[in-house]
Amino acid sequence: MLLIHCPYCGENRSELEFRSAHDAHIARPTNITELSDEEFVEFLYWRDNPKGVIFERWRHIHGCGRFFNAARDTVSDKFLLTYKAGEPKPDLSQIVQTNSVAAKESGK
């Protein structure tokens, strides 16, 4: 079972309590009414699907109900960090370094 840490509840809970809300930190258009249909479709539907660490929005749907952001590795499906919505995007190099140190200390 995958456990996800809710930064609001402060607990690690089953993945069944959460729902993905897709990409976090999306740059939204300043004046959406001026976009062409093609530009709007690109903004609304087209997303990168990189291999490695990505930033996503999640909702603790069967808990506090709040949205939060997470850094997740798409290869291992491991959540590296969760943080409250509205907080700035963390530095990716620090996340990877912190998790590498933790893995070495735990003997993995």
C-alpha positions as CSV (number, residue, x, y, z in Angstrom):
1,M,0.0,0.0,0.0
2,L,1.2,3.5,-0.9
3,L,1.2,5.9,2.0
4,I,0.9,9.7,1.4
5,H,1.7,12.4,4.0
6,C,-1.0,15.1,4.3
7,P,0.8,18.3,5.3
8,Y,-2.4,19.6,6.9
9,C,-3.4,16.5,8.9
10,G,0.2,15.7,9.7
11,E,-0.4,12.0,9.1
12,N,0.7,9.3,6.6
13,R,-2.5,7.8,5.2
14,S,-3.5,5.2,2.6
15,E,-3.5,6.3,-1.1
16,L,-7.2,5.4,-1.2
17,E,-7.9,8.6,0.8
18,F,-6.4,10.9,-1.9
19,R,-7.1,12.0,-5.4
20,S,-4.7,13.4,-7.9
21,A,-5.4,16.9,-9.2
22,H,-2.6,16.8,-11.8
23,D,0.2,19.2,-12.3
24,A,1.2,21.8,-9.7
25,H,2.6,25.2,-10.3
26,I,1.1,25.7,-13.7
27,A,1.6,29.1,-15.2
28,R,-1.9,30.2,-16.1
29,P,-2.6,32.8,-18.9
30,T,-3.1,36.3,-17.7
31,N,-6.0,37.0,-20.0
32,I,-7.6,33.7,-21.0
33,T,-10.2,35.4,-23.2
34,E,-7.5,36.5,-25.7
35,L,-6.3,32.9,-26.4
36,S,-7.1,31.2,-29.6
37,D,-8.9,27.9,-29.5
38,E,-5.7,26.1,-30.2
39,E,-3.8,27.9,-27.4
40,F,-6.6,27.2,-24.9
41,V,-6.6,23.5,-25.8
42,E,-2.8,23.4,-25.3
43,F,-3.1,25.2,-22.0
44,L,-5.9,23.1,-20.7
45,Y,-5.0,19.6,-21.9
46,W,-1.4,19.3,-23.0
47,R,1.0,18.4,-20.2
48,D,4.5,17.0,-20.0
49,N,4.9,13.4,-18.9
50,P,8.5,13.3,-17.8
51,K,10.3,10.3,-16.3
52,G,11.6,11.2,-12.9
53,V,10.5,13.8,-10.2
54,I,7.4,15.8,-10.9
55,F,5.3,18.3,-8.9
56,E,1.6,17.5,-8.6
57,R,-1.5,18.7,-6.8
58,W,-3.3,16.2,-4.6
59,R,-6.5,16.4,-2.5
60,H,-7.1,14.5,0.8
61,I,-10.6,13.7,-0.3
62,H,-11.5,11.3,2.5
63,G,-9.7,13.3,5.2
64,C,-9.4,17.0,5.7
65,G,-10.5,17.7,2.0
66,R,-7.7,20.1,1.4
67,F,-5.5,20.5,-1.6
68,F,-1.7,20.2,-1.3
69,N,1.3,19.8,-3.5
70,A,3.7,16.8,-3.8
71,A,7.0,16.0,-5.4
72,R,6.7,12.4,-6.7
73,D,9.1,10.2,-8.6
74,T,7.2,8.7,-11.6
75,V,9.7,5.8,-11.8
76,S,9.3,4.5,-8.3
77,D,6.0,6.2,-7.6
78,K,7.5,7.4,-4.3
79,F,6.4,10.6,-2.7
80,L,9.5,12.6,-1.9
81,L,7.9,15.5,-0.3
82,T,4.4,17.0,0.3
83,Y,3.8,20.7,1.2
84,K,0.8,23.0,1.6
85,A,-0.9,24.6,-1.3
86,G,0.3,28.2,-1.9
87,E,3.9,27.4,-0.7
88,P,6.6,28.0,-3.2
89,K,7.9,25.1,-5.3
90,P,10.8,23.5,-3.5
91,D,14.3,23.2,-5.0
92,L,14.4,19.9,-6.8
93,S,18.2,19.4,-6.2
94,Q,17.6,19.6,-2.4
95,I,14.7,17.1,-2.5
96,V,16.8,14.6,-4.4
97,Q,19.8,15.1,-2.2
98,T,17.8,14.8,1.0
99,N,16.2,11.6,-0.1
100,S,19.5,10.1,-1.3
101,V,21.0,10.7,2.2
102,A,17.9,9.2,3.9
103,A,18.1,6.1,1.7
104,K,21.8,5.6,2.5
105,E,21.2,6.0,6.2
106,S,18.4,3.4,6.1
107,G,20.7,1.0,4.3
108,K,18.9,0.9,1.0
